[in-house]
């Protein structure tokens, strides 16, 4: 049993823009992810438009930008 596997947030990188988003939900039927951007905006992306390979530094940057400061 792992302590944090349930609570662990998962992230994706959107192809093209390179934007990091947090996964809220995934539909295996439609192959669509419901995601939340660092600015809190919700959107839906197709699974073939994202990369699962998000580095810890990119996740850290996402969390920092969630902190409320806007650029």
Predicted model as a PDB file, atoms N, CA, C, CB and O in Angstrom, pLDDT in the B-factor column:
MODEL        1                                                                  
ATOM      1  N   UNK A   1       0.839  -1.198   0.000  1.00 41.00           N  
ATOM      2  CA  UNK A   1       0.000   0.000   0.000  1.00 41.00           C  
ATOM      3  C   UNK A   1       0.872   1.245   0.000  1.00 41.00           C  
ATOM      4  CB  UNK A   1      -0.948   0.007   1.217  1.00 41.00           C  
ATOM      5  O   UNK A   1       1.779   1.388   0.819  1.00 41.00           O  
ATOM      6  N   UNK A   2       0.583   2.130  -0.922  1.00 41.00           N  
ATOM      7  CA  UNK A   2       1.365   3.361  -0.970  1.00 41.00           C  
ATOM      8  C   UNK A   2       0.571   4.483  -0.313  1.00 41.00           C  
ATOM      9  CB  UNK A   2       1.736   3.731  -2.433  1.00 41.00           C  
ATOM     10  O   UNK A   2      -0.644   4.576  -0.485  1.00 41.00           O  
ATOM     11  N   UNK A   3       1.255   5.324   0.433  1.00 43.00           N  
ATOM     12  CA  UNK A   3       0.581   6.321   1.251  1.00 43.00           C  
ATOM     13  C   UNK A   3      -0.099   7.397   0.412  1.00 43.00           C  
ATOM     14  CB  UNK A   3       1.566   6.960   2.197  1.00 43.00           C  
ATOM     15  O   UNK A   3      -1.186   7.854   0.766  1.00 43.00           O  
ATOM     16  N   UNK A   4       0.522   7.811  -0.698  1.00 41.00           N  
ATOM     17  CA  UNK A   4       0.005   8.989  -1.373  1.00 41.00           C  
ATOM     18  C   UNK A   4      -0.456   8.753  -2.805  1.00 41.00           C  
ATOM     19  CB  UNK A   4       1.035  10.035  -1.370  1.00 41.00           C  
ATOM     20  O   UNK A   4      -0.673   9.714  -3.543  1.00 41.00           O  
ATOM     21  N   UNK A   5      -0.608   7.512  -3.208  1.00 42.00           N  
ATOM     22  CA  UNK A   5      -0.989   7.271  -4.598  1.00 42.00           C  
ATOM     23  C   UNK A   5      -2.353   7.873  -4.930  1.00 42.00           C  
ATOM     24  CB  UNK A   5      -1.004   5.777  -4.883  1.00 42.00           C  
ATOM     25  O   UNK A   5      -2.583   8.310  -6.058  1.00 42.00           O  
ATOM     26  N   UNK A   6      -3.262   7.897  -3.942  1.00 49.00           N  
ATOM     27  CA  UNK A   6      -4.589   8.452  -4.188  1.00 49.00           C  
ATOM     28  C   UNK A   6      -4.561   9.975  -4.268  1.00 49.00           C  
ATOM     29  CB  UNK A   6      -5.551   8.009  -3.097  1.00 49.00           C  
ATOM     30  O   UNK A   6      -5.220  10.569  -5.121  1.00 49.00           O  
ATOM     31  N   UNK A   7      -3.805  10.598  -3.386  1.00 60.00           N  
ATOM     32  CA  UNK A   7      -3.802  12.052  -3.277  1.00 60.00           C  
ATOM     33  C   UNK A   7      -2.880  12.716  -4.301  1.00 60.00           C  
ATOM     34  CB  UNK A   7      -3.389  12.458  -1.880  1.00 60.00           C  
ATOM     35  O   UNK A   7      -2.874  13.940  -4.428  1.00 60.00           O  
ATOM     36  N   UNK A   8      -2.121  11.934  -5.013  1.00 79.00           N  
ATOM     37  CA  UNK A   8      -1.132  12.511  -5.922  1.00 79.00           C  
ATOM     38  C   UNK A   8      -1.804  13.118  -7.154  1.00 79.00           C  
ATOM     39  CB  UNK A   8      -0.114  11.444  -6.347  1.00 79.00           C  
ATOM     40  O   UNK A   8      -2.550  12.444  -7.863  1.00 79.00           O  
ATOM     41  N   UNK A   9      -1.527  14.400  -7.397  1.00 88.00           N  
ATOM     42  CA  UNK A   9      -2.056  15.057  -8.585  1.00 88.00           C  
ATOM     43  C   UNK A   9      -1.292  14.583  -9.811  1.00 88.00           C  
ATOM     44  CB  UNK A   9      -1.971  16.593  -8.450  1.00 88.00           C  
ATOM     45  O   UNK A   9      -0.099  14.289  -9.739  1.00 88.00           O  
ATOM     46  N   UNK A  10      -1.989  14.513 -10.931  1.00 94.00           N  
ATOM     47  CA  UNK A  10      -1.341  14.123 -12.183  1.00 94.00           C  
ATOM     48  C   UNK A  10      -1.417  15.271 -13.168  1.00 94.00           C  
ATOM     49  CB  UNK A  10      -1.992  12.854 -12.778  1.00 94.00           C  
ATOM     50  O   UNK A  10      -2.408  15.998 -13.224  1.00 94.00           O  
ATOM     51  N   UNK A  11      -0.361  15.421 -13.939  1.00 96.00           N  
ATOM     52  CA  UNK A  11      -0.238  16.563 -14.838  1.00 96.00           C  
ATOM     53  C   UNK A  11       0.012  16.091 -16.258  1.00 96.00           C  
ATOM     54  CB  UNK A  11       0.888  17.497 -14.381  1.00 96.00           C  
ATOM     55  O   UNK A  11       0.501  14.986 -16.492  1.00 96.00           O  
ATOM     56  N   UNK A  12      -0.338  16.960 -17.202  1.00 96.00           N  
ATOM     57  CA  UNK A  12      -0.081  16.725 -18.619  1.00 96.00           C  
ATOM     58  C   UNK A  12       0.537  17.974 -19.207  1.00 96.00           C  
ATOM     59  CB  UNK A  12      -1.382  16.338 -19.378  1.00 96.00           C  
ATOM     60  O   UNK A  12       0.416  19.068 -18.656  1.00 96.00           O  
ATOM     61  N   UNK A  13       1.204  17.791 -20.341  1.00 96.00           N  
ATOM     62  CA  UNK A  13       1.720  18.923 -21.106  1.00 96.00           C  
ATOM     63  C   UNK A  13       0.967  18.944 -22.425  1.00 96.00           C  
ATOM     64  CB  UNK A  13       3.282  18.824 -21.330  1.00 96.00           C  
ATOM     65  O   UNK A  13       0.904  17.936 -23.129  1.00 96.00           O  
ATOM     66  N   UNK A  14       0.393  20.102 -22.757  1.00 95.00           N  
ATOM     67  CA  UNK A  14      -0.367  20.221 -23.996  1.00 95.00           C  
ATOM     68  C   UNK A  14       0.591  20.397 -25.162  1.00 95.00           C  
ATOM     69  CB  UNK A  14      -1.362  21.401 -23.925  1.00 95.00           C  
ATOM     70  O   UNK A  14       1.493  21.232 -25.121  1.00 95.00           O  
ATOM     71  N   UNK A  15       0.382  19.595 -26.208  1.00 92.00           N  
ATOM     72  CA  UNK A  15       1.237  19.670 -27.398  1.00 92.00           C  
ATOM     73  C   UNK A  15       1.091  21.046 -28.037  1.00 92.00           C  
ATOM     74  CB  UNK A  15       0.876  18.549 -28.419  1.00 92.00           C  
ATOM     75  O   UNK A  15       0.012  21.639 -28.024  1.00 92.00           O  
ATOM     76  N   UNK A  16       2.175  21.536 -28.588  1.00 89.00           N  
ATOM     77  CA  UNK A  16       2.135  22.842 -29.246  1.00 89.00           C  
ATOM     78  C   UNK A  16       2.475  23.954 -28.284  1.00 89.00           C  
ATOM     79  CB  UNK A  16       0.770  23.091 -29.855  1.00 89.00           C  
ATOM     80  O   UNK A  16       3.543  24.557 -28.383  1.00 89.00           O  
ATOM     81  N   UNK A  17       1.568  24.237 -27.341  1.00 91.00           N  
ATOM     82  CA  UNK A  17       1.784  25.352 -26.424  1.00 91.00           C  
ATOM     83  C   UNK A  17       2.779  25.010 -25.321  1.00 91.00           C  
ATOM     84  CB  UNK A  17       0.470  25.778 -25.809  1.00 91.00           C  
ATOM     85  O   UNK A  17       3.441  25.897 -24.782  1.00 91.00           O  
ATOM     86  N   UNK A  18       2.886  23.719 -24.983  1.00 93.00           N  
ATOM     87  CA  UNK A  18       3.762  23.322 -23.895  1.00 93.00           C  
ATOM     88  C   UNK A  18       3.191  23.654 -22.526  1.00 93.00           C  
ATOM     89  CB  UNK A  18       5.094  23.978 -24.054  1.00 93.00           C  
ATOM     90  O   UNK A  18       3.886  23.541 -21.516  1.00 93.00           O  
ATOM     91  N   UNK A  19       1.927  24.065 -22.489  1.00 94.00           N  
ATOM     92  CA  UNK A  19       1.278  24.430 -21.232  1.00 94.00           C  
ATOM     93  C   UNK A  19       1.110  23.206 -20.334  1.00 94.00           C  
ATOM     94  CB  UNK A  19      -0.087  25.082 -21.501  1.00 94.00           C  
ATOM     95  O   UNK A  19       0.753  22.124 -20.800  1.00 94.00           O  
ATOM     96  N   UNK A  20       1.372  23.391 -19.046  1.00 96.00           N  
ATOM     97  CA  UNK A  20       1.177  22.319 -18.065  1.00 96.00           C  
ATOM     98  C   UNK A  20      -0.225  22.460 -17.479  1.00 96.00           C  
ATOM     99  CB  UNK A  20       2.271  22.369 -16.933  1.00 96.00           C  
ATOM    100  O   UNK A  20      -0.637  23.552 -17.086  1.00 96.00           O  
ATOM    101  N   UNK A  21      -0.944  21.359 -17.426  1.00 97.00           N  
ATOM    102  CA  UNK A  21      -2.293  21.370 -16.859  1.00 97.00           C  
ATOM    103  C   UNK A  21      -2.441  20.214 -15.879  1.00 97.00           C  
ATOM    104  CB  UNK A  21      -3.368  21.281 -17.977  1.00 97.00           C  
ATOM    105  O   UNK A  21      -1.738  19.208 -15.976  1.00 97.00           O  
ATOM    106  N   UNK A  22      -3.364  20.369 -14.936  1.00 96.00           N  
ATOM    107  CA  UNK A  22      -3.626  19.325 -13.947  1.00 96.00           C  
ATOM    108  C   UNK A  22      -4.849  18.535 -14.387  1.00 96.00           C  
ATOM    109  CB  UNK A  22      -3.837  19.931 -12.526  1.00 96.00           C  
ATOM    110  O   UNK A  22      -5.872  19.113 -14.753  1.00 96.00           O  
ATOM    111  N   UNK A  23      -4.739  17.203 -14.349  1.00 96.00           N  
ATOM    112  CA  UNK A  23      -5.847  16.339 -14.757  1.00 96.00           C  
ATOM    113  C   UNK A  23      -6.918  16.347 -13.671  1.00 96.00           C  
ATOM    114  CB  UNK A  23      -5.352  14.888 -15.030  1.00 96.00           C  
ATOM    115  O   UNK A  23      -6.635  16.105 -12.498  1.00 96.00           O  
ATOM    116  N   UNK A  24      -8.156  16.631 -14.084  1.00 97.00           N  
ATOM    117  CA  UNK A  24      -9.286  16.541 -13.183  1.00 97.00           C  
ATOM    118  C   UNK A  24     -10.063  15.248 -13.426  1.00 97.00           C  
ATOM    119  CB  UNK A  24     -10.199  17.757 -13.350  1.00 97.00           C  
ATOM    120  O   UNK A  24     -10.585  14.638 -12.492  1.00 97.00           O  
ATOM    121  N   UNK A  25     -10.130  14.845 -14.684  1.00 96.00           N  
ATOM    122  CA  UNK A  25     -10.913  13.662 -15.037  1.00 96.00           C  
ATOM    123  C   UNK A  25     -10.449  13.160 -16.401  1.00 96.00           C  
ATOM    124  CB  UNK A  25     -12.445  13.979 -15.049  1.00 96.00           C  
ATOM    125  O   UNK A  25      -9.940  13.934 -17.211  1.00 96.00           O  
ATOM    126  N   UNK A  26     -10.626  11.858 -16.655  1.00 96.00           N  
ATOM    127  CA  UNK A  26     -10.327  11.299 -17.968  1.00 96.00           C  
ATOM    128  C   UNK A  26     -11.438  10.349 -18.358  1.00 96.00           C  
ATOM    129  CB  UNK A  26      -8.956  10.576 -17.974  1.00 96.00           C  
ATOM    130  O   UNK A  26     -11.849   9.503 -17.564  1.00 96.00           O  
ATOM    131  N   UNK A  27     -11.926  10.488 -19.579  1.00 96.00           N  
ATOM    132  CA  UNK A  27     -12.945   9.581 -20.087  1.00 96.00           C  
ATOM    133  C   UNK A  27     -12.314   8.614 -21.069  1.00 96.00           C  
ATOM    134  CB  UNK A  27     -14.099  10.359 -20.754  1.00 96.00           C  
ATOM    135  O   UNK A  27     -11.861   9.012 -22.142  1.00 96.00           O  
ATOM    136  N   UNK A  28     -12.284   7.345 -20.700  1.00 94.00           N  
ATOM    137  CA  UNK A  28     -11.715   6.322 -21.582  1.00 94.00           C  
ATOM    138  C   UNK A  28     -12.577   6.146 -22.834  1.00 94.00           C  
ATOM    139  CB  UNK A  28     -11.581   4.978 -20.833  1.00 94.00           C  
ATOM    140  O   UNK A  28     -12.071   5.751 -23.885  1.00 94.00           O  
ATOM    141  N   UNK A  29     -13.853   6.433 -22.726  1.00 96.00           N  
ATOM    142  CA  UNK A  29     -14.763   6.257 -23.868  1.00 96.00           C  
ATOM    143  C   UNK A  29     -14.480   7.298 -24.947  1.00 96.00           C  
ATOM    144  CB  UNK A  29     -16.235   6.356 -23.409  1.00 96.00           C  
ATOM    145  O   UNK A  29     -14.338   6.959 -26.122  1.00 96.00           O  
ATOM    146  N   UNK A  30     -14.398   8.566 -24.543  1.00 96.00           N  
ATOM    147  CA  UNK A  30     -14.186   9.644 -25.521  1.00 96.00           C  
ATOM    148  C   UNK A  30     -12.719   9.988 -25.711  1.00 96.00           C  
ATOM    149  CB  UNK A  30     -14.937  10.883 -25.095  1.00 96.00           C  
ATOM    150  O   UNK A  30     -12.365  10.726 -26.630  1.00 96.00           O  
ATOM    151  N   UNK A  31     -11.848   9.446 -24.829  1.00 96.00           N  
ATOM    152  CA  UNK A  31     -10.419   9.779 -24.850  1.00 96.00           C  
ATOM    153  C   UNK A  31     -10.192  11.278 -24.641  1.00 96.00           C  
ATOM    154  CB  UNK A  31      -9.788   9.334 -26.180  1.00 96.00           C  
ATOM    155  O   UNK A  31      -9.309  11.876 -25.255  1.00 96.00           O  
ATOM    156  N   UNK A  32     -10.999  11.868 -23.772  1.00 97.00           N  
ATOM    157  CA  UNK A  32     -10.860  13.291 -23.456  1.00 97.00           C  
ATOM    158  C   UNK A  32     -10.457  13.467 -21.997  1.00 97.00           C  
ATOM    159  CB  UNK A  32     -12.175  14.049 -23.746  1.00 97.00           C  
ATOM    160  O   UNK A  32     -10.963  12.784 -21.107  1.00 97.00           O  
ATOM    161  N   UNK A  33      -9.533  14.402 -21.777  1.00 97.00           N  
ATOM    162  CA  UNK A  33      -9.145  14.791 -20.429  1.00 97.00           C  
ATOM    163  C   UNK A  33      -9.857  16.091 -20.074  1.00 97.00           C  
ATOM    164  CB  UNK A  33      -7.599  14.949 -20.310  1.00 97.00           C  
ATOM    165  O   UNK A  33      -9.884  17.023 -20.878  1.00 97.00           O  
ATOM    166  N   UNK A  34     -10.430  16.159 -18.882  1.00 97.00           N  
ATOM    167  CA  UNK A  34     -10.851  17.430 -18.298  1.00 97.00           C  
ATOM    168  C   UNK A  34      -9.656  17.911 -17.497  1.00 97.00           C  
ATOM    169  CB  UNK A  34     -12.165  17.289 -17.396  1.00 97.00           C  
ATOM    170  O   UNK A  34      -9.171  17.205 -16.612  1.00 97.00           O  
ATOM    171  N   UNK A  35      -9.180  19.105 -17.801  1.00 97.00           N  
ATOM    172  CA  UNK A  35      -7.964  19.603 -17.163  1.00 97.00           C  
ATOM    173  C   UNK A  35      -8.176  21.005 -16.615  1.00 97.00           C  
ATOM    174  CB  UNK A  35      -6.796  19.595 -18.153  1.00 97.00           C  
ATOM    175  O   UNK A  35      -9.088  21.725 -17.023  1.00 97.00           O  
ATOM    176  N   UNK A  36      -7.311  21.370 -15.681  1.00 96.00           N  
ATOM    177  CA  UNK A  36      -7.331  22.700 -15.091  1.00 96.00           C  
ATOM    178  C   UNK A  36      -5.979  23.359 -15.330  1.00 96.00           C  
ATOM    179  CB  UNK A  36      -7.660  22.638 -13.570  1.00 96.00           C  
ATOM    180  O   UNK A  36      -4.936  22.791 -15.006  1.00 96.00           O  
ATOM    181  N   UNK A  37      -6.004  24.556 -15.899  1.00 95.00           N  
ATOM    182  CA  UNK A  37      -4.781  25.306 -16.146  1.00 95.00           C  
ATOM    183  C   UNK A  37      -4.323  25.990 -14.862  1.00 95.00           C  
ATOM    184  CB  UNK A  37      -4.994  26.343 -17.268  1.00 95.00           C  
ATOM    185  O   UNK A  37      -5.058  26.045 -13.876  1.00 95.00           O  
ATOM    186  N   UNK A  38      -3.101  26.508 -14.889  1.00 93.00           N  
ATOM    187  CA  UNK A  38      -2.547  27.168 -13.705  1.00 93.00           C  
ATOM    188  C   UNK A  38      -3.379  28.377 -13.292  1.00 93.00           C  
ATOM    189  CB  UNK A  38      -1.106  27.598 -13.968  1.00 93.00           C  
ATOM    190  O   UNK A  38      -3.394  28.745 -12.118  1.00 93.00           O  
ATOM    191  N   UNK A  39      -4.076  29.000 -14.251  1.00 93.00           N  
ATOM    192  CA  UNK A  39      -4.906  30.168 -13.924  1.00 93.00           C  
ATOM    193  C   UNK A  39      -6.300  29.763 -13.443  1.00 93.00           C  
ATOM    194  CB  UNK A  39      -5.029  31.084 -15.142  1.00 93.00           C  
ATOM    195  O   UNK A  39      -7.153  30.616 -13.198  1.00 93.00           O  
ATOM    196  N   UNK A  40      -6.522  28.443 -13.310  1.00 94.00           N  
ATOM    197  CA  UNK A  40      -7.795  27.966 -12.795  1.00 94.00           C  
ATOM    198  C   UNK A  40      -8.838  27.684 -13.856  1.00 94.00           C  
ATOM    199  CB  UNK A  40      -8.334  28.947 -11.848  1.00 94.00           C  
ATOM    200  O   UNK A  40      -9.916  27.179 -13.545  1.00 94.00           O  
ATOM    201  N   UNK A  41      -8.534  28.005 -15.112  1.00 96.00           N  
ATOM    202  CA  UNK A  41      -9.495  27.753 -16.191  1.00 96.00           C  
ATOM    203  C   UNK A  41      -9.589  26.265 -16.486  1.00 96.00           C  
ATOM    204  CB  UNK A  41      -9.097  28.520 -17.463  1.00 96.00           C  
ATOM    205  O   UNK A  41      -8.577  25.571 -16.578  1.00 96.00           O  
ATOM    206  N   UNK A  42     -10.819  25.785 -16.633  1.00 97.00           N  
ATOM    207  CA  UNK A  42     -11.056  24.389 -16.961  1.00 97.00           C  
ATOM    208  C   UNK A  42     -11.185  24.250 -18.467  1.00 97.00           C  
ATOM    209  CB  UNK A  42     -12.319  23.854 -16.247  1.00 97.00           C  
ATOM    210  O   UNK A  42     -11.730  25.130 -19.133  1.00 97.00           O  
ATOM    211  N   UNK A  43     -10.684  23.144 -19.004  1.00 96.00           N  
ATOM    212  CA  UNK A  43     -10.861  22.881 -20.425  1.00 96.00           C  
ATOM    213  C   UNK A  43     -10.815  21.379 -20.664  1.00 96.00           C  
ATOM    214  CB  UNK A  43      -9.778  23.607 -21.266  1.00 96.00           C  
ATOM    215  O   UNK A  43     -10.537  20.593 -19.759  1.00 96.00           O  
ATOM    216  N   UNK A  44     -11.092  21.006 -21.893  1.00 97.00           N  
ATOM    217  CA  UNK A  44     -11.082  19.599 -22.280  1.00 97.00           C  
ATOM    218  C   UNK A  44     -10.106  19.436 -23.429  1.00 97.00           C  
ATOM    219  CB  UNK A  44     -12.509  19.102 -22.679  1.00 97.00           C  
ATOM    220  O   UNK A  44     -10.140  20.210 -24.386  1.00 97.00           O  
ATOM    221  N   UNK A  45      -9.240  18.444 -23.347  1.00 96.00           N  
ATOM    222  CA  UNK A  45      -8.271  18.189 -24.406  1.00 96.00           C  
ATOM    223  C   UNK A  45      -8.313  16.724 -24.805  1.00 96.00           C  
ATOM    224  CB  UNK A  45      -6.854  18.585 -23.958  1.00 96.00           C  
ATOM    225  O   UNK A  45      -8.566  15.848 -23.978  1.00 96.00           O  
ATOM    226  N   UNK A  46      -8.061  16.468 -26.083  1.00 96.00           N  
ATOM    227  CA  UNK A  46      -7.990  15.095 -26.574  1.00 96.00           C  
ATOM    228  C   UNK A  46      -6.692  14.455 -26.117  1.00 96.00           C  
ATOM    229  CB  UNK A  46      -8.103  15.051 -28.113  1.00 96.00           C  
ATOM    230  O   UNK A  46      -5.664  15.126 -26.017  1.00 96.00           O  
ATOM    231  N   UNK A  47      -6.738  13.154 -25.839  1.00 95.00           N  
ATOM    232  CA  UNK A  47      -5.555  12.472 -25.316  1.00 95.00           C  
ATOM    233  C   UNK A  47      -4.391  12.482 -26.304  1.00 95.00           C  
ATOM    234  CB  UNK A  47      -5.901  11.044 -24.954  1.00 95.00           C  
ATOM    235  O   UNK A  47      -3.235  12.385 -25.894  1.00 95.00           O  
ATOM    236  N   UNK A  48      -4.682  12.599 -27.606  1.00 95.00           N  
ATOM    237  CA  UNK A  48      -3.589  12.615 -28.583  1.00 95.00           C  
ATOM    238  C   UNK A  48      -2.948  13.995 -28.720  1.00 95.00           C  
ATOM    239  CB  UNK A  48      -4.099  12.156 -29.937  1.00 95.00           C  
ATOM    240  O   UNK A  48      -2.027  14.171 -29.517  1.00 95.00           O  
ATOM    241  N   UNK A  49      -3.427  14.980 -27.946  1.00 94.00           N  
ATOM    242  CA  UNK A  49      -2.871  16.333 -27.989  1.00 94.00           C  
ATOM    243  C   UNK A  49      -2.022  16.639 -26.762  1.00 94.00           C  
ATOM    244  CB  UNK A  49      -3.989  17.355 -28.108  1.00 94.00           C  
ATOM    245  O   UNK A  49      -1.608  17.781 -26.561  1.00 94.00           O  
ATOM    246  N   UNK A  50      -1.760  15.627 -25.940  1.00 94.00           N  
ATOM    247  CA  UNK A  50      -1.023  15.875 -24.708  1.00 94.00           C  
ATOM    248  C   UNK A  50       0.138  14.903 -24.555  1.00 94.00           C  
ATOM    249  CB  UNK A  50      -1.952  15.772 -23.505  1.00 94.00           C  
ATOM    250  O   UNK A  50       0.173  13.842 -25.178  1.00 94.00           O  
ATOM    251  N   UNK A  51       1.083  15.292 -23.715  1.00 93.00           N  
ATOM    252  CA  UNK A  51       2.212  14.439 -23.373  1.00 93.00           C  
ATOM    253  C   UNK A  51       2.124  14.098 -21.892  1.00 93.00           C  
ATOM    254  CB  UNK A  51       3.570  15.132 -23.712  1.00 93.00           C  
ATOM    255  O   UNK A  51       1.841  14.964 -21.064  1.00 93.00           O  
ATOM    256  N   UNK A  52       2.364  12.847 -21.566  1.00 90.00           N  
ATOM    257  CA  UNK A  52       2.366  12.417 -20.165  1.00 90.00           C  
ATOM    258  C   UNK A  52       3.680  12.798 -19.479  1.00 90.00           C  
ATOM    259  CB  UNK A  52       2.141  10.895 -20.070  1.00 90.00           C  
ATOM    260  O   UNK A  52       3.781  12.741 -18.253  1.00 90.00           O  
ATOM    261  N   UNK A  53       4.680  13.185 -20.265  1.00 91.00           N  
ATOM    262  CA  UNK A  53       6.021  13.401 -19.711  1.00 91.00           C  
ATOM    263  C   UNK A  53       6.174  14.829 -19.220  1.00 91.00           C  
ATOM    264  CB  UNK A  53       7.100  13.087 -20.759  1.00 91.00           C  
ATOM    265  O   UNK A  53       6.546  15.727 -19.976  1.00 91.00           O  
ATOM    266  N   UNK A  54       5.883  15.023 -17.947  1.00 94.00           N  
ATOM    267  CA  UNK A  54       6.004  16.329 -17.317  1.00 94.00           C  
ATOM    268  C   UNK A  54       7.067  16.218 -16.241  1.00 94.00           C  
ATOM    269  CB  UNK A  54       4.638  16.816 -16.724  1.00 94.00           C  
ATOM    270  O   UNK A  54       6.980  15.363 -15.360  1.00 94.00           O  
ATOM    271  N   UNK A  55       8.066  17.078 -16.312  1.00 95.00           N  
ATOM    272  CA  UNK A  55       9.175  16.996 -15.357  1.00 95.00           C  
ATOM    273  C   UNK A  55       8.767  17.592 -14.007  1.00 95.00           C  
ATOM    274  CB  UNK A  55      10.422  17.727 -15.910  1.00 95.00           C  
ATOM    275  O   UNK A  55       7.859  18.421 -13.945  1.00 95.00           O  
ATOM    276  N   UNK A  56       9.430  17.176 -12.931  1.00 95.00           N  
ATOM    277  CA  UNK A  56       9.144  17.773 -11.614  1.00 95.00           C  
ATOM    278  C   UNK A  56       9.300  19.286 -11.611  1.00 95.00           C  
ATOM    279  CB  UNK A  56      10.057  17.174 -10.562  1.00 95.00           C  
ATOM    280  O   UNK A  56       8.565  19.980 -10.909  1.00 95.00           O  
ATOM    281  N   UNK A  57      10.246  19.804 -12.384  1.00 95.00           N  
ATOM    282  CA  UNK A  57      10.437  21.258 -12.451  1.00 95.00           C  
ATOM    283  C   UNK A  57       9.219  21.937 -13.072  1.00 95.00           C  
ATOM    284  CB  UNK A  57      11.704  21.601 -13.261  1.00 95.00           C  
ATOM    285  O   UNK A  57       8.813  23.016 -12.641  1.00 95.00           O  
ATOM    286  N   UNK A  58       8.641  21.297 -14.084  1.00 95.00           N  
ATOM    287  CA  UNK A  58       7.448  21.861 -14.721  1.00 95.00           C  
ATOM    288  C   UNK A  58       6.258  21.841 -13.769  1.00 95.00           C  
ATOM    289  CB  UNK A  58       7.109  21.089 -16.004  1.00 95.00           C  
ATOM    290  O   UNK A  58       5.459  22.777 -13.747  1.00 95.00           O  
ATOM    291  N   UNK A  59       6.141  20.771 -12.982  1.00 94.00           N  
ATOM    292  CA  UNK A  59       5.072  20.696 -11.982  1.00 94.00           C  
ATOM    293  C   UNK A  59       5.267  21.791 -10.939  1.00 94.00           C  
ATOM    294  CB  UNK A  59       5.042  19.299 -11.305  1.00 94.00           C  
ATOM    295  O   UNK A  59       4.304  22.430 -10.516  1.00 94.00           O  
ATOM    296  N   UNK A  60       6.516  22.004 -10.526  1.00 94.00           N  
ATOM    297  CA  UNK A  60       6.834  23.049  -9.548  1.00 94.00           C  
ATOM    298  C   UNK A  60       6.447  24.424 -10.096  1.00 94.00           C  
ATOM    299  CB  UNK A  60       8.341  23.018  -9.187  1.00 94.00           C  
ATOM    300  O   UNK A  60       5.889  25.250  -9.374  1.00 94.00           O  
ATOM    301  N   UNK A  61       6.742  24.662 -11.361  1.00 93.00           N  
ATOM    302  CA  UNK A  61       6.393  25.925 -12.013  1.00 93.00           C  
ATOM    303  C   UNK A  61       4.871  26.106 -12.044  1.00 93.00           C  
ATOM    304  CB  UNK A  61       6.971  25.972 -13.450  1.00 93.00           C  
ATOM    305  O   UNK A  61       4.370  27.205 -11.805  1.00 93.00           O  
ATOM    306  N   UNK A  62       4.142  25.029 -12.338  1.00 94.00           N  
ATOM    307  CA  UNK A  62       2.676  25.060 -12.327  1.00 94.00           C  
ATOM    308  C   UNK A  62       2.183  25.469 -10.940  1.00 94.00           C  
ATOM    309  CB  UNK A  62       2.088  23.675 -12.731  1.00 94.00           C  
ATOM    310  O   UNK A  62       1.333  26.351 -10.813  1.00 94.00           O  
ATOM    311  N   UNK A  63       2.718  24.827  -9.905  1.00 92.00           N  
ATOM    312  CA  UNK A  63       2.271  25.111  -8.536  1.00 92.00           C  
ATOM    313  C   UNK A  63       2.610  26.534  -8.134  1.00 92.00           C  
ATOM    314  CB  UNK A  63       2.904  24.129  -7.549  1.00 92.00           C  
ATOM    315  O   UNK A  63       1.830  27.183  -7.437  1.00 92.00           O  
ATOM    316  N   UNK A  64       3.774  27.032  -8.569  1.00 92.00           N  
ATOM    317  CA  UNK A  64       4.161  28.400  -8.262  1.00 92.00           C  
ATOM    318  C   UNK A  64       3.201  29.380  -8.925  1.00 92.00           C  
ATOM    319  CB  UNK A  64       5.605  28.670  -8.715  1.00 92.00           C  
ATOM    320  O   UNK A  64       2.781  30.357  -8.305  1.00 92.00           O  
ATOM    321  N   UNK A  65       2.854  29.122 -10.180  1.00 89.00           N  
ATOM    322  CA  UNK A  65       1.964  30.043 -10.879  1.00 89.00           C  
ATOM    323  C   UNK A  65       0.544  29.969 -10.333  1.00 89.00           C  
ATOM    324  CB  UNK A  65       1.963  29.745 -12.372  1.00 89.00           C  
ATOM    325  O   UNK A  65      -0.245  30.894 -10.528  1.00 89.00           O  
ATOM    326  N   UNK A  66       0.214  28.879  -9.653  1.00 83.00           N  
ATOM    327  CA  UNK A  66      -1.089  28.768  -8.981  1.00 83.00           C  
ATOM    328  C   UNK A  66      -1.150  29.658  -7.754  1.00 83.00           C  
ATOM    329  CB  UNK A  66      -1.369  27.316  -8.583  1.00 83.00           C  
ATOM    330  O   UNK A  66      -2.232  29.941  -7.240  1.00 83.00           O  
ATOM    331  N   UNK A  67       0.000  30.098  -7.285  1.00 75.00           N  
ATOM    332  CA  UNK A  67       0.084  30.846  -6.026  1.00 75.00           C  
ATOM    333  C   UNK A  67      -0.656  32.158  -6.016  1.00 75.00           C  
ATOM    334  CB  UNK A  67       1.490  31.103  -5.704  1.00 75.00           C  
ATOM    335  O   UNK A  67      -0.778  32.784  -4.963  1.00 75.00           O  
ATOM    336  N   UNK A  68      -1.162  32.602  -7.171  1.00 56.00           N  
ATOM    337  CA  UNK A  68      -1.982  33.802  -7.190  1.00 56.00           C  
ATOM    338  C   UNK A  68      -1.332  34.963  -7.918  1.00 56.00           C  
ATOM    339  CB  UNK A  68      -2.304  34.210  -5.798  1.00 56.00           C  
ATOM    340  O   UNK A  68      -2.026  35.898  -8.318  1.00 56.00           O  
ATOM    341  N   UNK A  69      -0.012  34.930  -8.101  1.00 52.00           N  
ATOM    342  CA  UNK A  69       0.605  36.025  -8.828  1.00 52.00           C  
ATOM    343  C   UNK A  69       0.395  35.815 -10.323  1.00 52.00           C  
ATOM    344  CB  UNK A  69       2.113  36.133  -8.490  1.00 52.00           C  
ATOM    345  O   UNK A  69       0.568  34.709 -10.836  1.00 52.00           O  
ATOM    346  N   UNK A  70       0.022  36.885 -11.012  1.00 48.00           N  
ATOM    347  CA  UNK A  70      -0.206  36.758 -12.452  1.00 48.00           C  
ATOM    348  C   UNK A  70       0.894  37.511 -13.179  1.00 48.00           C  
ATOM    349  CB  UNK A  70      -1.617  37.298 -12.859  1.00 48.00           C  
ATOM    350  O   UNK A  70       1.390  38.527 -12.692  1.00 48.00           O  
ATOM    351  N   UNK A  71       1.272  37.004 -14.352  1.00 46.00           N  
ATOM    352  CA  UNK A  71       2.328  37.697 -15.083  1.00 46.00           C  
ATOM    353  C   UNK A  71       1.786  38.370 -16.320  1.00 46.00           C  
ATOM    354  CB  UNK A  71       3.433  36.734 -15.463  1.00 46.00           C  
ATOM    355  O   UNK A  71       2.540  39.003 -17.059  1.00 46.00           O  
TER     356      UNK A  71                                                      
ENDMDL                                                                          
END                                                                             
